[in-house]
Amino acid sequence: MYSYFNGKIVEINDEETIIDVHDIGYSFLHLRKDDFKIGQTCKVLLYHVVREDDEFLVGFKTNEDRNIFEKLISVKGIGPRTAVNALSAVTSEQFIEAITAKDIKFLKKLPGIGPKAAQQIILDLNGKLVINNLETKWNKNQELAISGLHALGFKTKECEDVISRLPETLEVEELIRESLRRLKK
């Protein structure tokens, strides 16, 4: 399985990009054509799709895009090609915001996503995707605790408020337990 390639982008078309890695050209599907430029030397994060009748690579510029793609293909009825087509039409932030807002109308506009698929995406992914900012004030345990509390139905703002008042050194379970105790008051 491939995790990433470091190389030079040599060709880009509407669906695929080719990267030259030590004189070997690897073709991968891209989410957005503008993520890569011909002649650019870069690191491409990969997801290797192997099916009984098909095998291909999907390339990503960021870990966030790859994580969203992996979550999306875990949804019943959404395959890798459908996920690539759907995610190519929006930014990661727009996609996450639509799920958080339970905006079926927005999701139905994405290529390959119908009403049932939109409902299934919201059902399966609501609370599981968080917009990652490069500058975050939370450590990993705090982020997981906030995400867990959000999945339990609490608003992000109240989760962040209560987590900010707890010691940073607590484990995830302790953060959630103490937060729940404080949120119930």
N, CA and C atoms as an extended XYZ file, in Angstrom:
555
Properties=species:S:1:pos:R:3:atomname:S:1:resname:S:1:resid:I:1 pbc="F F F"
N         0.844       -1.184        0.000 N   MET     1
C         0.000        0.000        0.000 CA  MET     1
C         0.884        1.241        0.000 C   MET     1
N         0.438        2.262       -0.700 N   TYR     2
C         1.170        3.522       -0.786 CA  TYR     2
C         0.580        4.532        0.194 C   TYR     2
N         1.458        5.322        0.823 N   SER     3
C         1.002        6.358        1.730 CA  SER     3
C         1.193        7.745        1.113 C   SER     3
N         2.339        7.964        0.464 N   TYR     4
C         2.588        9.231       -0.205 CA  TYR     4
C         3.702        9.065       -1.227 C   TYR     4
N         3.784       10.027       -2.148 N   PHE     5
C         4.875       10.114       -3.114 CA  PHE     5
C         5.470       11.504       -3.016 C   PHE     5
N         6.786       11.579       -3.098 N   ASN     6
C         7.483       12.847       -3.270 CA  ASN     6
C         7.995       12.843       -4.696 C   ASN     6
N         7.621       13.832       -5.472 N   GLY     7
C         8.072       13.857       -6.852 CA  GLY     7
C         7.651       15.127       -7.555 C   GLY     7
N         7.781       15.081       -8.886 N   LYS     8
C         7.492       16.245       -9.715 CA  LYS     8
C         6.233       15.980      -10.540 C   LYS     8
N         5.316       16.915      -10.512 N   ILE     9
C         4.077       16.803      -11.289 CA  ILE     9
C         4.432       17.045      -12.763 C   ILE     9
N         4.086       16.058      -13.623 N   VAL    10
C         4.442       16.177      -15.035 CA  VAL    10
C         3.241       16.325      -15.958 C   VAL    10
N         2.053       15.951      -15.481 N   GLU    11
C         0.872       16.071      -16.327 CA  GLU    11
C        -0.380       16.172      -15.460 C   GLU    11
N        -1.316       17.011      -15.910 N   ILE    12
C        -2.597       17.161      -15.214 CA  ILE    12
C        -3.693       17.226      -16.268 C   ILE    12
N        -4.735       16.415      -16.092 N   ASN    13
C        -5.913       16.549      -16.941 CA  ASN    13
C        -7.126       16.698      -16.030 C   ASN    13
N        -8.314       16.602      -16.557 N   ASP    14
C        -9.511       16.859      -15.753 CA  ASP    14
C        -9.685       15.896      -14.589 C   ASP    14
N        -9.284       14.649      -14.740 N   GLU    15
C        -9.506       13.655      -13.689 CA  GLU    15
C        -8.231       13.201      -12.989 C   GLU    15
N        -7.126       13.165      -13.717 N   GLU    16
C        -5.908       12.561      -13.171 CA  GLU    16
C        -4.718       13.503      -13.226 C   GLU    16
N        -3.771       13.191      -12.358 N   THR    17
C        -2.489       13.872      -12.337 CA  THR    17
C        -1.426       12.792      -12.407 C   THR    17
N        -0.308       13.094      -13.053 N   ILE    18
C         0.808       12.141      -13.102 CA  ILE    18
C         1.989       12.779      -12.395 C   ILE    18
N         2.569       12.018      -11.476 N   ILE    19
C         3.736       12.469      -10.736 CA  ILE    19
C         4.914       11.572      -11.095 C   ILE    19
N         6.050       12.193      -11.358 N   ASP    20
C         7.275       11.459      -11.678 CA  ASP    20
C         8.061       11.270      -10.387 C   ASP    20
N         8.243       10.011      -10.011 N   VAL    21
C         9.018        9.679       -8.820 CA  VAL    21
C        10.176        8.799       -9.271 C   VAL    21
N        11.374        9.362       -9.302 N   HIS    22
C        12.575        8.634       -9.732 CA  HIS    22
C        12.370        7.958      -11.085 C   HIS    22
N        11.937        8.737      -12.070 N   ASP    23
C        11.746        8.289      -13.454 CA  ASP    23
C        10.642        7.256      -13.638 C   ASP    23
N         9.713        7.181      -12.692 N   ILE    24
C         8.520        6.343      -12.840 CA  ILE    24
C         7.315        7.260      -12.694 C   ILE    24
N         6.416        7.215      -13.666 N   GLY    25
C         5.221        8.063      -13.636 CA  GLY    25
C         4.059        7.341      -12.989 C   GLY    25
N         3.538        7.907      -11.914 N   TYR    26
C         2.373        7.347      -11.219 CA  TYR    26
C         1.167        8.239      -11.484 C   TYR    26
N         0.079        7.621      -11.872 N   SER    27
C        -1.149        8.338      -12.154 CA  SER    27
C        -2.072        8.223      -10.942 C   SER    27
N        -2.702        9.333      -10.572 N   PHE    28
C        -3.662        9.296       -9.465 CA  PHE    28
C        -4.827       10.228       -9.760 C   PHE    28
N        -5.992        9.877       -9.237 N   LEU    29
C        -7.152       10.761       -9.312 CA  LEU    29
C        -6.935       11.885       -8.314 C   LEU    29
N        -7.304       13.090       -8.683 N   HIS    30
C        -7.183       14.220       -7.754 CA  HIS    30
C        -8.568       14.752       -7.405 C   HIS    30
N        -8.665       15.370       -6.235 N   LEU    31
C        -9.926       16.003       -5.855 CA  LEU    31
C       -10.124       17.299       -6.627 C   LEU    31
N        -9.081       18.116       -6.619 N   ARG    32
C        -9.169       19.410       -7.285 CA  ARG    32
C        -7.971       19.589       -8.208 C   ARG    32
N        -8.257       19.897       -9.435 N   LYS    33
C        -7.220       20.074      -10.458 CA  LYS    33
C        -6.215       21.156      -10.039 C   LYS    33
N        -6.689       22.174       -9.319 N   ASP    34
C        -5.839       23.301       -8.926 CA  ASP    34
C        -4.912       22.999       -7.748 C   ASP    34
N        -5.051       21.829       -7.120 N   ASP    35
C        -4.191       21.493       -5.986 CA  ASP    35
C        -2.734       21.307       -6.404 C   ASP    35
N        -2.519       20.962       -7.668 N   PHE    36
C        -1.173       20.673       -8.148 CA  PHE    36
C        -0.884       21.481       -9.405 C   PHE    36
N         0.385       21.781       -9.632 N   LYS    37
C         0.815       22.544      -10.810 CA  LYS    37
C         1.890       21.736      -11.546 C   LYS    37
N         1.842       21.763      -12.871 N   ILE    38
C         2.860       21.078      -13.673 CA  ILE    38
C         4.221       21.696      -13.364 C   ILE    38
N         5.214       20.830      -13.144 N   GLY    39
C         6.565       21.271      -12.812 CA  GLY    39
C         6.821       21.412      -11.322 C   GLY    39
N         5.760       21.368      -10.533 N   GLN    40
C         5.873       21.512       -9.080 CA  GLN    40
C         6.437       20.229       -8.468 C   GLN    40
N         7.399       20.370       -7.581 N   THR    41
C         7.891       19.236       -6.806 CA  THR    41
C         7.140       19.263       -5.485 C   THR    41
N         6.477       18.161       -5.156 N   CYS    42
C         5.630       18.174       -3.971 CA  CYS    42
C         5.445       16.770       -3.399 C   CYS    42
N         4.814       16.744       -2.253 N   LYS    43
C         4.431       15.499       -1.593 CA  LYS    43
C         2.943       15.310       -1.838 C   LYS    43
N         2.580       14.141       -2.363 N   VAL    44
C         1.181       13.822       -2.616 CA  VAL    44
C         0.787       12.692       -1.675 C   VAL    44
N        -0.194       12.955       -0.828 N   LEU    45
C        -0.710       11.924        0.073 CA  LEU    45
C        -1.639       11.032       -0.730 C   LEU    45
N        -1.633        9.744       -0.448 N   LEU    46
C        -2.347        8.795       -1.298 CA  LEU    46
C        -3.314        7.905       -0.539 C   LEU    46
N        -4.310        7.457       -1.270 N   TYR    47
C        -5.193        6.381       -0.829 CA  TYR    47
C        -5.205        5.373       -1.973 C   TYR    47
N        -4.832        4.140       -1.682 N   HIS    48
C        -4.723        3.092       -2.691 CA  HIS    48
C        -6.010        2.271       -2.687 C   HIS    48
N        -6.740        2.328       -3.786 N   VAL    49
C        -8.008        1.612       -3.913 CA  VAL    49
C        -7.747        0.311       -4.677 C   VAL    49
N        -8.108       -0.800       -4.059 N   VAL    50
C        -7.978       -2.097       -4.712 CA  VAL    50
C        -9.331       -2.783       -4.643 C   VAL    50
N        -9.892       -3.034       -5.798 N   ARG    51
C       -11.166       -3.731       -5.920 CA  ARG    51
C       -10.932       -4.978       -6.758 C   ARG    51
N       -11.902       -5.847       -6.769 N   GLU    52
C       -11.796       -7.075       -7.546 CA  GLU    52
C       -11.525       -6.793       -9.021 C   GLU    52
N       -12.155       -5.754       -9.559 N   ASP    53
C       -12.039       -5.461      -10.978 CA  ASP    53
C       -11.374       -4.120      -11.280 C   ASP    53
N       -10.774       -3.480      -10.278 N   ASP    54
C       -10.214       -2.151      -10.484 CA  ASP    54
C        -9.133       -1.866       -9.441 C   ASP    54
N        -8.158       -1.059       -9.831 N   GLU    55
C        -7.123       -0.620       -8.904 CA  GLU    55
C        -6.655        0.760       -9.341 C   GLU    55
N        -6.616        1.712       -8.391 N   PHE    56
C        -6.168        3.056       -8.719 CA  PHE    56
C        -5.745        3.779       -7.443 C   PHE    56
N        -5.076        4.914       -7.632 N   LEU    57
C        -4.634        5.761       -6.529 CA  LEU    57
C        -5.449        7.043       -6.529 C   LEU    57
N        -5.707        7.562       -5.335 N   VAL    58
C        -6.333        8.869       -5.188 CA  VAL    58
C        -5.317        9.732       -4.447 C   VAL    58
N        -5.020       10.913       -4.994 N   GLY    59
C        -4.012       11.791       -4.401 CA  GLY    59
C        -4.634       12.998       -3.724 C   GLY    59
N        -3.997       13.415       -2.625 N   PHE    60
C        -4.509       14.528       -1.830 CA  PHE    60
C        -3.381       15.491       -1.490 C   PHE    60
N        -3.737       16.748       -1.396 N   LYS    61
C        -2.767       17.770       -1.006 CA  LYS    61
C        -2.613       17.829        0.512 C   LYS    61
N        -3.713       17.568        1.260 N   THR    62
C        -3.677       17.670        2.719 CA  THR    62
C        -4.184       16.395        3.396 C   THR    62
N        -3.750       16.200        4.624 N   ASN    63
C        -4.244       15.080        5.429 CA  ASN    63
C        -5.738       15.208        5.679 C   ASN    63
N        -6.204       16.446        5.841 N   GLU    64
C        -7.619       16.672        6.100 CA  GLU    64
C        -8.468       16.144        4.939 C   GLU    64
N        -8.051       16.438        3.698 N   ASP    65
C        -8.782       15.941        2.533 CA  ASP    65
C        -8.799       14.415        2.512 C   ASP    65
N        -7.647       13.808        2.811 N   ARG    66
C        -7.578       12.343        2.808 CA  ARG    66
C        -8.468       11.751        3.896 C   ARG    66
N        -8.461       12.339        5.080 N   ASN    67
C        -9.298       11.841        6.175 CA  ASN    67
C       -10.788       11.944        5.841 C   ASN    67
N       -11.188       13.051        5.240 N   ILE    68
C       -12.589       13.219        4.857 CA  ILE    68
C       -12.964       12.185        3.805 C   ILE    68
N       -12.093       11.968        2.832 N   PHE    69
C       -12.328       10.964        1.801 CA  PHE    69
C       -12.516        9.575        2.436 C   PHE    69
N       -11.627        9.220        3.364 N   GLU    70
C       -11.713        7.906        4.017 CA  GLU    70
C       -13.010        7.752        4.797 C   GLU    70
N       -13.425        8.812        5.465 N   LYS    71
C       -14.694        8.760        6.194 CA  LYS    71
C       -15.864        8.634        5.220 C   LYS    71
N       -15.811        9.387        4.124 N   LEU    72
C       -16.908        9.371        3.161 CA  LEU    72
C       -17.077        7.996        2.512 C   LEU    72
N       -15.979        7.317        2.188 N   ILE    73
C       -16.122        6.002        1.554 CA  ILE    73
C       -16.550        4.924        2.554 C   ILE    73
N       -16.538        5.264        3.848 N   SER    74
C       -17.047        4.321        4.850 CA  SER    74
C       -18.576        4.351        4.926 C   SER    74
N       -19.189        5.363        4.302 N   VAL    75
C       -20.644        5.496        4.279 CA  VAL    75
C       -21.217        4.469        3.304 C   VAL    75
N       -22.259        3.779        3.748 N   LYS    76
C       -22.908        2.760        2.921 CA  LYS    76
C       -23.362        3.368        1.588 C   LYS    76
N       -22.952        2.736        0.486 N   GLY    77
C       -23.377        3.174       -0.836 CA  GLY    77
C       -22.481        4.199       -1.500 C   GLY    77
N       -21.422        4.653       -0.808 N   ILE    78
C       -20.508        5.638       -1.387 CA  ILE    78
C       -19.176        4.953       -1.684 C   ILE    78
N       -18.850        4.875       -2.962 N   GLY    79
C       -17.583        4.279       -3.386 CA  GLY    79
C       -16.521        5.336       -3.589 C   GLY    79
N       -15.290        4.904       -3.847 N   PRO    80
C       -14.184        5.846       -4.017 CA  PRO    80
C       -14.379        6.850       -5.157 C   PRO    80
N       -14.884        6.399       -6.293 N   ARG    81
C       -15.060        7.325       -7.423 CA  ARG    81
C       -16.171        8.345       -7.128 C   ARG    81
N       -17.238        7.901       -6.495 N   THR    82
C       -18.310        8.826       -6.106 CA  THR    82
C       -17.774        9.848       -5.107 C   THR    82
N       -16.964        9.382       -4.146 N   ALA    83
C       -16.388       10.287       -3.143 CA  ALA    83
C       -15.481       11.326       -3.799 C   ALA    83
N       -14.654       10.894       -4.749 N   VAL    84
C       -13.774       11.838       -5.450 CA  VAL    84
C       -14.606       12.884       -6.184 C   VAL    84
N       -15.633       12.438       -6.902 N   ASN    85
C       -16.477       13.380       -7.651 CA  ASN    85
C       -17.190       14.361       -6.726 C   ASN    85
N       -17.723       13.863       -5.629 N   ALA    86
C       -18.447       14.719       -4.692 CA  ALA    86
C       -17.515       15.736       -4.034 C   ALA    86
N       -16.358       15.272       -3.556 N   LEU    87
C       -15.439       16.161       -2.844 CA  LEU    87
C       -14.731       17.136       -3.781 C   LEU    87
N       -14.689       16.821       -5.064 N   SER    88
C       -14.038       17.732       -6.012 CA  SER    88
C       -14.864       19.000       -6.228 C   SER    88
N       -16.127       18.952       -5.870 N   ALA    89
C       -17.021       20.097       -6.107 CA  ALA    89
C       -17.036       21.102       -4.959 C   ALA    89
N       -16.428       20.759       -3.817 N   VAL    90
C       -16.485       21.630       -2.637 CA  VAL    90
C       -15.151       21.614       -1.893 C   VAL    90
N       -14.996       22.562       -0.984 N   THR    91
C       -13.834       22.535       -0.091 CA  THR    91
C       -14.158       21.623        1.089 C   THR    91
N       -13.141       21.224        1.802 N   SER    92
C       -13.332       20.389        2.989 CA  SER    92
C       -14.233       21.084        4.002 C   SER    92
N       -14.010       22.382        4.184 N   GLU    93
C       -14.790       23.144        5.156 CA  GLU    93
C       -16.270       23.176        4.776 C   GLU    93
N       -16.554       23.394        3.489 N   GLN    94
C       -17.942       23.423        3.036 CA  GLN    94
C       -18.620       22.074        3.266 C   GLN    94
N       -17.902       20.997        2.995 N   PHE    95
C       -18.460       19.661        3.160 CA  PHE    95
C       -18.779       19.392        4.633 C   PHE    95
N       -17.839       19.710        5.509 N   ILE    96
C       -18.038       19.484        6.945 CA  ILE    96
C       -19.177       20.357        7.476 C   ILE    96
N       -19.211       21.609        7.059 N   GLU    97
C       -20.280       22.512        7.503 CA  GLU    97
C       -21.653       22.008        7.062 C   GLU    97
N       -21.741       21.456        5.855 N   ALA    98
C       -23.019       20.926        5.358 CA  ALA    98
C       -23.474       19.744        6.203 C   ALA    98
N       -22.539       18.894        6.594 N   ILE    99
C       -22.890       17.737        7.432 CA  ILE    99
C       -23.303       18.208        8.822 C   ILE    99
N       -22.535       19.131        9.387 N   THR   100
C       -22.841       19.649       10.715 CA  THR   100
C       -24.211       20.324       10.738 C   THR   100
N       -24.528       21.061        9.663 N   ALA   101
C       -25.809       21.759        9.579 CA  ALA   101
C       -26.938       20.839        9.094 C   ALA   101
N       -26.598       19.591        8.777 N   LYS   102
C       -27.565       18.605        8.253 CA  LYS   102
C       -28.264       19.148        7.009 C   LYS   102
N       -27.455       19.733        6.131 N   ASP   103
C       -27.951       20.382        4.924 CA  ASP   103
C       -28.053       19.378        3.774 C   ASP   103
N       -29.148       18.640        3.728 N   ILE   104
C       -29.367       17.629        2.690 CA  ILE   104
C       -29.419       18.285        1.315 C   ILE   104
N       -30.028       19.454        1.231 N   LYS   105
C       -30.161       20.168       -0.042 CA  LYS   105
C       -28.779       20.433       -0.670 C   LYS   105
N       -27.824       20.877        0.150 N   PHE   106
C       -26.469       21.155       -0.323 CA  PHE   106
C       -25.787       19.868       -0.785 C   PHE   106
N       -25.883       18.814        0.023 N   LEU   107
C       -25.220       17.551       -0.317 CA  LEU   107
C       -25.787       16.933       -1.593 C   LEU   107
N       -27.100       17.088       -1.823 N   LYS   108
C       -27.733       16.534       -3.031 CA  LYS   108
C       -27.196       17.190       -4.300 C   LYS   108
N       -26.663       18.395       -4.195 N   LYS   109
C       -26.122       19.092       -5.360 CA  LYS   109
C       -24.759       18.550       -5.782 C   LYS   109
N       -24.105       17.776       -4.907 N   LEU   110
C       -22.788       17.239       -5.232 CA  LEU   110
C       -22.914       16.117       -6.260 C   LEU   110
N       -21.977       16.022       -7.198 N   PRO   111
C       -22.043       14.984       -8.233 CA  PRO   111
C       -22.094       13.573       -7.624 C   PRO   111
N       -23.070       12.797       -8.052 N   GLY   112
C       -23.189       11.407       -7.602 CA  GLY   112
C       -23.913       11.208       -6.282 C   GLY   112
N       -24.370       12.297       -5.661 N   ILE   113
C       -25.042       12.203       -4.364 CA  ILE   113
C       -26.528       12.508       -4.545 C   ILE   113
N       -27.366       11.519       -4.267 N   GLY   114
C       -28.811       11.700       -4.333 CA  GLY   114
C       -29.380       11.919       -2.943 C   GLY   114
N       -30.704       11.985       -2.833 N   PRO   115
C       -31.331       12.246       -1.535 CA  PRO   115
C       -31.029       11.173       -0.488 C   PRO   115
N       -31.085        9.910       -0.879 N   LYS   116
C       -30.811        8.838        0.092 CA  LYS   116
C       -29.358        8.856        0.537 C   LYS   116
N       -28.448        9.062       -0.420 N   ALA   117
C       -27.026        9.119       -0.079 CA  ALA   117
C       -26.742       10.315        0.840 C   ALA   117
N       -27.372       11.455        0.571 N   ALA   118
C       -27.172       12.646        1.402 CA  ALA   118
C       -27.620       12.376        2.839 C   ALA   118
N       -28.777       11.736        2.988 N   GLN   119
C       -29.268       11.395        4.327 CA  GLN   119
C       -28.322       10.421        5.025 C   GLN   119
N       -27.808        9.440        4.269 N   GLN   120
C       -26.908        8.449        4.857 CA  GLN   120
C       -25.589        9.094        5.279 C   GLN   120
N       -25.092       10.031        4.486 N   ILE   121
C       -23.851       10.742        4.825 CA  ILE   121
C       -24.030       11.496        6.136 C   ILE   121
N       -25.132       12.207        6.263 N   ILE   122
C       -25.388       12.965        7.491 CA  ILE   122
C       -25.533       12.017        8.675 C   ILE   122
N       -26.256       10.938        8.492 N   LEU   123
C       -26.468        9.965        9.552 CA  LEU   123
C       -25.143        9.358       10.024 C   LEU   123
N       -24.287        8.987        9.076 N   ASP   124
C       -23.032        8.309        9.412 CA  ASP   124
C       -21.914        9.245        9.852 C   ASP   124
N       -21.867       10.461        9.322 N   LEU   125
C       -20.705       11.321        9.558 CA  LEU   125
C       -20.943       12.511       10.473 C   LEU   125
N       -22.190       12.815       10.826 N   ASN   126
C       -22.441       13.961       11.685 CA  ASN   126
C       -21.730       13.779       13.025 C   ASN   126
N       -20.887       14.740       13.365 N   GLY   127
C       -20.139       14.690       14.611 CA  GLY   127
C       -18.811       13.979       14.497 C   GLY   127
N       -18.539       13.354       13.353 N   LYS   128
C       -17.283       12.619       13.190 CA  LYS   128
C       -16.233       13.407       12.427 C   LYS   128
N       -16.633       14.509       11.815 N   LEU   129
C       -15.701       15.338       11.060 CA  LEU   129
C       -15.593       16.699       11.726 C   LEU   129
N       -14.368       17.163       11.880 N   VAL   130
C       -14.121       18.452       12.495 CA  VAL   130
C       -13.191       19.226       11.581 C   VAL   130
N       -13.433       20.506       11.408 N   ILE   131
C       -12.545       21.339       10.604 CA  ILE   131
C       -11.263       21.541       11.394 C   ILE   131
N       -10.164       21.151       10.789 N   ASN   132
C        -8.860       21.292       11.449 CA  ASN   132
C        -8.236       22.616       11.062 C   ASN   132
N        -7.985       23.440       12.043 N   ASN   133
C        -7.258       24.679       11.803 CA  ASN   133
C        -5.792       24.416       12.078 C   ASN   133
N        -4.910       25.049       11.302 N   LEU   134
C        -3.488       24.822       11.491 CA  LEU   134
C        -3.038       25.272       12.880 C   LEU   134
N        -3.620       26.341       13.360 N   GLU   135
C        -3.278       26.832       14.687 CA  GLU   135
C        -4.418       26.473       15.633 C   GLU   135
N        -4.256       25.403       16.354 N   THR   136
C        -5.288       24.985       17.277 CA  THR   136
C        -4.807       25.192       18.707 C   THR   136
N        -5.716       25.535       19.565 N   LYS   137
C        -5.321       25.752       20.951 CA  LYS   137
C        -5.527       24.502       21.783 C   LYS   137
N        -5.985       23.418       21.158 N   TRP   138
C        -6.277       22.185       21.881 CA  TRP   138
C        -5.235       21.116       21.590 C   TRP   138
N        -4.908       20.335       22.634 N   ASN   139
C        -4.042       19.185       22.392 CA  ASN   139
C        -4.913       18.032       21.873 C   ASN   139
N        -4.282       16.928       21.526 N   LYS   140
C        -4.993       15.800       20.898 CA  LYS   140
C        -6.123       15.281       21.796 C   LYS   140
N        -5.855       15.088       23.086 N   ASN   141
C        -6.879       14.591       24.012 CA  ASN   141
C        -8.053       15.552       24.116 C   ASN   141
N        -7.751       16.849       24.163 N   GLN   142
C        -8.818       17.846       24.247 CA  GLN   142
C        -9.670       17.840       22.972 C   GLN   142
N        -9.008       17.730       21.800 N   GLU   143
C        -9.748       17.681       20.535 CA  GLU   143
C       -10.674       16.469       20.489 C   GLU   143
N       -10.165       15.313       20.931 N   LEU   144
C       -10.979       14.096       20.934 CA  LEU   144
C       -12.159       14.224       21.895 C   LEU   144
N       -11.905       14.834       23.044 N   ALA   145
C       -12.972       15.020       24.028 CA  ALA   145
C       -14.049       15.973       23.480 C   ALA   145
N       -13.634       17.060       22.862 N   ILE   146
C       -14.591       18.015       22.274 CA  ILE   146
C       -15.410       17.325       21.190 C   ILE   146
N       -14.730       16.557       20.351 N   SER   147
C       -15.417       15.824       19.284 CA  SER   147
C       -16.416       14.819       19.864 C   SER   147
N       -16.013       14.119       20.925 N   GLY   148
C       -16.893       13.146       21.583 CA  GLY   148
C       -18.118       13.806       22.200 C   GLY   148
N       -17.921       14.926       22.866 N   LEU   149
C       -19.035       15.656       23.470 CA  LEU   149
C       -19.968       16.197       22.391 C   LEU   149
N       -19.368       16.672       21.297 N   HIS   150
C       -20.174       17.170       20.172 CA  HIS   150
C       -21.032       16.043       19.603 C   HIS   150
N       -20.462       14.847       19.504 N   ALA   151
C       -21.198       13.683       18.999 CA  ALA   151
C       -22.347       13.299       19.932 C   ALA   151
N       -22.218       13.635       21.199 N   LEU   152
C       -23.285       13.357       22.167 CA  LEU   152
C       -24.398       14.410       22.120 C   LEU   152
N       -24.204       15.419       21.270 N   GLY   153
C       -25.270       16.401       21.086 CA  GLY   153
C       -25.019       17.766       21.689 C   GLY   153
N       -23.876       17.959       22.333 N   PHE   154
C       -23.568       19.260       22.912 CA  PHE   154
C       -23.042       20.194       21.838 C   PHE   154
N       -23.292       21.482       21.997 N   LYS   155
C       -22.809       22.480       21.049 CA  LYS   155
C       -21.297       22.645       21.202 C   LYS   155
N       -20.635       22.887       20.097 N   THR   156
C       -19.174       23.014       20.095 CA  THR   156
C       -18.712       24.077       21.078 C   THR   156
N       -19.389       25.212       21.104 N   LYS   157
C       -18.990       26.317       21.984 CA  LYS   157
C       -19.031       25.910       23.450 C   LYS   157
N       -20.114       25.233       23.888 N   GLU   158
C       -20.185       24.835       25.291 CA  GLU   158
C       -19.154       23.751       25.617 C   GLU   158
N       -18.855       22.877       24.637 N   CYS   159
C       -17.826       21.853       24.840 CA  CYS   159
C       -16.462       22.508       25.042 C   CYS   159
N       -16.147       23.481       24.180 N   GLU   160
C       -14.866       24.171       24.279 CA  GLU   160
C       -14.758       24.955       25.578 C   GLU   160
N       -15.867       25.579       26.002 N   ASP   161
C       -15.855       26.347       27.255 CA  ASP   161
C       -15.531       25.465       28.450 C   ASP   161
N       -16.177       24.313       28.520 N   VAL   162
C       -15.957       23.445       29.678 CA  VAL   162
C       -14.573       22.794       29.621 C   VAL   162
N       -14.112       22.411       28.440 N   ILE   163
C       -12.783       21.798       28.294 CA  ILE   163
C       -11.690       22.801       28.651 C   ILE   163
N       -11.902       24.071       28.317 N   SER   164
C       -10.885       25.089       28.605 CA  SER   164
C       -10.663       25.278       30.104 C   SER   164
N       -11.646       24.885       30.920 N   ARG   165
C       -11.526       25.041       32.374 CA  ARG   165
C       -10.969       23.803       33.064 C   ARG   165
N       -10.635       22.781       32.278 N   LEU   166
C       -10.086       21.543       32.843 CA  LEU   166
C        -8.581       21.468       32.587 C   LEU   166
N        -7.855       20.734       33.447 N   PRO   167
C        -6.405       20.602       33.248 CA  PRO   167
C        -6.085       19.937       31.900 C   PRO   167
N        -5.079       20.463       31.203 N   GLU   168
C        -4.682       19.937       29.895 CA  GLU   168
C        -4.109       18.529       29.975 C   GLU   168
N        -3.688       18.110       31.135 N   THR   169
C        -2.992       16.824       31.284 CA  THR   169
C        -3.938       15.631       31.418 C   THR   169
N        -5.252       15.884       31.505 N   LEU   170
C        -6.201       14.784       31.669 CA  LEU   170
C        -6.304       13.936       30.400 C   LEU   170
N        -6.587       12.650       30.588 N   GLU   171
C        -6.815       11.743       29.464 CA  GLU   171
C        -8.198       12.022       28.867 C   GLU   171
N        -8.453       11.514       27.681 N   VAL   172
C        -9.713       11.764       26.972 CA  VAL   172
C       -10.913       11.360       27.820 C   VAL   172
N       -10.869       10.147       28.378 N   GLU   173
C       -11.994        9.652       29.174 CA  GLU   173
C       -12.264       10.555       30.373 C   GLU   173
N       -11.197       11.013       31.009 N   GLU   174
C       -11.346       11.889       32.173 CA  GLU   174
C       -11.936       13.244       31.757 C   GLU   174
N       -11.474       13.755       30.628 N   LEU   175
C       -11.993       15.028       30.129 CA  LEU   175
C       -13.492       14.926       29.836 C   LEU   175
N       -13.886       13.844       29.182 N   ILE   176
C       -15.304       13.666       28.849 CA  ILE   176
C       -16.134       13.482       30.114 C   ILE   176
N       -15.669       12.641       31.024 N   ARG   177
C       -16.405       12.380       32.262 CA  ARG   177
C       -16.603       13.668       33.061 C   ARG   177
N       -15.531       14.428       33.235 N   GLU   178
C       -15.601       15.666       34.011 CA  GLU   178
C       -16.455       16.716       33.276 C   GLU   178
N       -16.339       16.760       31.965 N   SER   179
C       -17.141       17.707       31.174 CA  SER   179
C       -18.615       17.392       31.304 C   SER   179
N       -18.961       16.112       31.208 N   LEU   180
C       -20.366       15.705       31.325 CA  LEU   180
C       -20.915       16.088       32.702 C   LEU   180
N       -20.098       15.875       33.725 N   ARG   181
C       -20.511       16.227       35.084 CA  ARG   181
C       -20.801       17.732       35.176 C   ARG   181
N       -19.939       18.539       34.579 N   ARG   182
C       -20.101       19.992       34.631 CA  ARG   182
C       -21.234       20.491       33.722 C   ARG   182
N       -21.408       19.831       32.587 N   LEU   183
C       -22.468       20.252       31.649 CA  LEU   183
C       -23.866       19.930       32.171 C   LEU   183
N       -23.973       18.918       33.049 N   LYS   184
C       -25.274       18.546       33.585 CA  LYS   184
C       -25.764       19.506       34.649 C   LYS   184
N       -24.870       20.299       35.215 N   LYS   185
C       -25.257       21.229       36.269 CA  LYS   185
C       -26.124       22.350       35.763 C   LYS   185
